[in-house]
Amino acid sequence: MHKTYLAIVHGAPRVPEGTVDAPITRARGGRYRVTTPGDREGLAARTRYRLRLCTPDRRFSLLEVVPETGRSHQIRLHLASIGLPVAGDRLYGQSASGLPRLCLHAYRLTLPHPRSGEPITITAPPPALFDWDEVGGYLALDRSGEIAAGTAMPARPRSERAGLLELLRLAVDRRAPLAADPDTTIYRLVNGAADGLPGVTLDRYGDVGCWACTKRARPGRLMERRSHPAWSKWQPMRPDSARFM
């Protein structure tokens, strides 16, 4: 089995390709840590990485990462150990990154077919977060996960409204498989603080959507029609309201 990940990290590697070969062991509080080869409790771990893009100021980079072993938290630990913590990683990285989630995406999986034994490859396009210029520069990926023409674009100013709509889009992208399943008709599309939107929830009940927005959210007019299929039945609403549509 061969796994490939995409990771947005803080900083830029000194070389375009590299390998981290460092054992991993348990630490306190459910964490893990990189240890020395002589540590008897350390488990062998090896991770390869390749630079795909970096922002003009080199504050953030997009890496393609291949773990050659499968230790818990391996990618996050190894990248952090060489000064490239994964953006949004509150456990091993910078706690105040401002990102709504960990910027690590399982992009490609290659494994043998259970009957024929022939290799099959499954690709999961990166989520909208990997286009998000909140990380300091626009990392120009298309929906297939391939690099778009040209290089990283300069950072663009973002309005509060644009940032809100982007968080909503990320939340809906996260639940797209639920929306695509015709047998699943009751679920939560937007889950407040877990989606970076404290005080805001959106639930689907069949053909009915229910917004709830507390005063602390104060996002202004919350939503506009989007091309995403999961948005199709819901209309804009004012804040501080909760009603069925």
C-alpha positions as CSV (number, residue, x, y, z in Angstrom):
1,M,0.0,0.0,0.0
2,H,1.3,3.4,-1.0
3,K,0.0,6.6,0.6
4,T,0.6,10.2,-0.5
5,Y,-0.5,13.2,1.5
6,L,-0.6,17.0,0.9
7,A,0.4,19.3,3.7
8,I,0.5,23.1,4.1
9,V,3.3,23.8,6.5
10,H,4.8,26.9,8.2
11,G,8.0,27.9,6.5
12,A,9.9,26.5,3.5
13,P,12.3,23.6,3.3
14,R,15.9,24.4,2.6
15,V,16.0,21.6,-0.1
16,P,13.2,20.7,-2.6
17,E,13.2,17.1,-1.5
18,G,14.2,15.3,1.6
19,T,13.7,12.4,4.0
20,V,13.2,12.4,7.8
21,D,14.4,9.2,9.4
22,A,13.8,9.4,13.1
23,P,12.2,7.0,15.6
24,I,9.0,7.9,17.4
25,T,7.9,7.1,20.9
26,R,5.0,7.9,23.2
27,A,5.0,11.1,25.3
28,R,2.6,12.3,28.1
29,G,-0.9,13.5,27.5
30,G,-1.6,11.4,24.4
31,R,1.2,13.0,22.5
32,Y,4.2,11.4,20.7
33,R,7.7,12.7,20.2
34,V,10.7,12.1,18.0
35,T,13.5,10.3,19.9
36,T,17.1,9.0,19.2
37,P,18.0,5.8,17.5
38,G,19.3,4.4,20.8
39,D,16.0,4.7,22.6
40,R,14.7,1.2,23.2
41,E,11.1,2.4,23.2
42,G,11.4,4.3,19.9
43,L,9.8,2.8,16.8
44,A,11.5,3.2,13.4
45,A,9.8,5.9,11.3
46,R,10.7,7.3,7.9
47,T,8.9,10.1,5.9
48,R,9.8,11.5,2.4
49,Y,8.7,15.0,1.3
50,R,8.8,17.1,-1.8
51,L,8.2,20.8,-2.2
52,R,5.3,21.6,-4.6
53,L,4.7,25.3,-3.9
54,C,5.6,28.0,-1.5
55,T,4.3,31.5,-0.9
56,P,6.4,34.4,-2.2
57,D,7.4,35.4,1.4
58,R,8.2,31.7,2.2
59,R,6.0,31.8,5.2
60,F,4.0,28.8,4.0
61,S,4.7,25.8,1.7
62,L,2.7,23.0,0.1
63,L,4.5,19.7,0.5
64,E,3.8,16.3,-1.0
65,V,4.5,13.8,1.8
66,V,4.9,10.0,1.6
67,P,5.1,8.1,4.9
68,E,7.2,4.9,4.4
69,T,6.1,3.7,7.9
70,G,2.8,4.1,9.6
71,R,3.4,5.5,13.1
72,S,0.8,7.6,15.0
73,H,1.2,11.3,14.2
74,Q,4.3,10.5,12.1
75,I,3.9,13.1,9.4
76,R,3.1,15.9,11.9
77,L,6.0,15.0,14.2
78,H,8.6,14.6,11.4
79,L,7.7,17.8,9.7
80,A,7.7,19.7,13.0
81,S,11.1,18.2,13.9
82,I,12.7,19.9,10.8
83,G,11.0,23.2,11.5
84,L,8.1,22.8,9.1
85,P,5.0,22.2,11.4
86,V,1.7,21.5,9.6
87,A,-0.5,24.6,9.5
88,G,-3.4,24.3,11.9
89,D,-1.7,21.7,14.1
90,R,-2.4,22.7,17.7
91,L,-0.6,19.7,19.2
92,Y,2.8,19.9,17.5
93,G,2.7,23.3,15.7
94,Q,1.7,26.9,16.2
95,S,-1.5,27.1,18.4
96,A,-2.5,30.5,17.1
97,S,-2.4,29.8,13.3
98,G,-6.0,31.1,12.8
99,L,-6.9,28.1,10.6
100,P,-10.0,26.2,11.2
101,R,-8.5,22.7,10.9
102,L,-5.3,20.7,10.4
103,C,-3.9,21.3,6.8
104,L,-3.0,17.7,6.1
105,H,-4.9,15.8,3.4
106,A,-4.8,12.2,2.4
107,Y,-4.5,12.7,-1.3
108,R,-3.7,9.4,-3.0
109,L,-3.9,5.8,-2.1
110,T,-2.5,2.9,-4.2
111,L,-3.2,-0.7,-3.3
112,P,-3.6,-4.1,-5.0
113,H,-7.0,-5.0,-6.3
114,P,-8.4,-7.8,-3.9
115,R,-9.1,-10.1,-6.8
116,S,-6.8,-9.4,-9.7
117,G,-3.9,-8.1,-7.6
118,E,-3.4,-5.2,-10.1
119,P,-2.6,-1.9,-8.5
120,I,-5.5,0.6,-8.2
121,T,-5.1,4.2,-7.3
122,I,-7.8,6.2,-5.4
123,T,-7.4,10.0,-5.4
124,A,-9.3,12.4,-3.1
125,P,-9.2,16.0,-4.5
126,P,-7.9,18.5,-1.8
127,P,-10.6,20.4,0.1
128,A,-11.2,24.1,-0.4
129,L,-9.0,24.9,2.5
130,F,-6.0,24.2,0.3
131,D,-7.0,27.1,-2.0
132,W,-7.5,29.4,1.0
133,D,-5.3,32.5,0.9
134,E,-5.8,32.9,4.6
135,V,-2.5,31.0,4.9
136,G,-0.6,34.0,3.6
137,G,-0.5,33.4,-0.1
138,Y,-2.7,31.8,-2.6
139,L,-1.6,28.1,-3.1
140,A,-3.0,27.6,-6.6
141,L,-4.3,24.1,-6.7
142,D,-7.1,23.0,-9.1
143,R,-9.7,20.5,-7.9
144,S,-7.7,17.5,-9.1
145,G,-4.9,18.4,-6.7
146,E,-2.5,19.3,-9.5
147,I,-0.6,22.5,-9.5
148,A,-2.3,25.2,-11.5
149,A,-0.4,27.0,-14.2
150,G,2.2,29.5,-12.9
151,T,3.5,29.8,-9.4
152,A,2.0,30.8,-6.1
153,M,0.1,34.1,-6.3
154,P,0.6,37.0,-3.9
155,A,-1.6,37.2,-0.8
156,R,-4.9,38.9,-1.4
157,P,-6.8,41.1,1.1
158,R,-9.9,39.4,2.5
159,S,-13.0,41.0,3.7
160,E,-14.8,39.7,6.8
161,R,-17.7,38.6,4.6
162,A,-15.4,36.7,2.2
163,G,-13.7,35.0,5.1
164,L,-17.1,33.9,6.6
165,L,-18.3,32.6,3.2
166,E,-15.1,30.6,2.8
167,L,-15.6,29.0,6.3
168,L,-19.1,28.1,5.3
169,R,-17.9,26.6,2.1
170,L,-15.3,24.5,3.9
171,A,-17.9,23.2,6.3
172,V,-20.2,22.2,3.4
173,D,-17.3,20.6,1.5
174,R,-16.6,18.5,4.6
175,R,-20.1,17.1,4.6
176,A,-20.5,16.7,0.8
177,P,-20.6,12.9,1.0
178,L,-23.7,13.2,3.3
179,A,-25.4,15.6,0.8
180,A,-24.6,13.2,-2.1
181,D,-26.3,10.2,-0.4
182,P,-30.0,10.2,-1.2
183,D,-30.7,8.0,1.8
184,T,-29.2,10.4,4.3
185,T,-31.6,13.3,4.8
186,I,-31.0,14.5,8.4
187,Y,-27.5,15.8,9.4
188,R,-25.6,18.9,10.5
189,L,-23.9,20.9,7.7
190,V,-22.3,23.6,9.8
191,N,-21.2,22.8,13.3
192,G,-20.3,26.0,15.1
193,A,-16.9,26.3,16.7
194,A,-15.8,22.9,15.2
195,D,-16.0,24.6,11.8
196,G,-14.4,27.8,12.9
197,L,-17.9,29.5,13.2
198,P,-18.8,29.7,16.9
199,G,-22.4,30.3,17.4
200,V,-23.5,29.3,13.9
201,T,-25.2,26.0,13.1
202,L,-27.1,24.7,10.0
203,D,-29.1,21.5,10.2
204,R,-30.9,19.7,7.4
205,Y,-34.2,17.9,8.0
206,G,-35.2,16.4,4.7
207,D,-36.1,19.3,2.4
208,V,-35.9,21.8,5.3
209,G,-32.9,23.6,6.5
210,C,-32.6,25.2,10.0
211,W,-30.2,28.1,10.7
212,A,-29.3,29.0,14.3
213,C,-27.1,32.0,15.0
214,T,-26.3,33.5,18.4
215,K,-25.5,37.1,19.0
216,R,-21.8,36.4,19.5
217,A,-21.5,35.2,15.9
218,R,-22.6,38.6,14.3
219,P,-21.6,37.6,10.8
220,G,-24.0,40.0,9.0
221,R,-25.9,38.4,6.2
222,L,-24.7,34.9,6.4
223,M,-25.0,33.2,3.1
224,E,-25.5,33.5,-0.6
225,R,-26.4,30.9,-3.2
226,R,-23.4,28.7,-4.1
227,S,-22.7,26.3,-6.9
228,H,-22.2,23.5,-4.4
229,P,-25.2,21.0,-4.5
230,A,-25.5,21.0,-0.7
231,W,-26.4,24.8,-0.8
232,S,-29.2,24.4,-3.4
233,K,-32.2,24.5,-1.1
234,W,-31.2,27.2,1.4
235,Q,-31.8,30.9,1.1
236,P,-29.9,33.8,2.8
237,M,-30.9,34.6,6.4
238,R,-30.3,37.4,8.9
239,P,-28.2,36.8,12.0
240,D,-29.8,36.3,15.5
241,S,-32.5,34.1,14.0
242,A,-33.4,30.5,14.0
243,R,-36.3,29.3,11.8
244,F,-37.2,26.7,9.2
245,M,-37.3,27.5,5.6
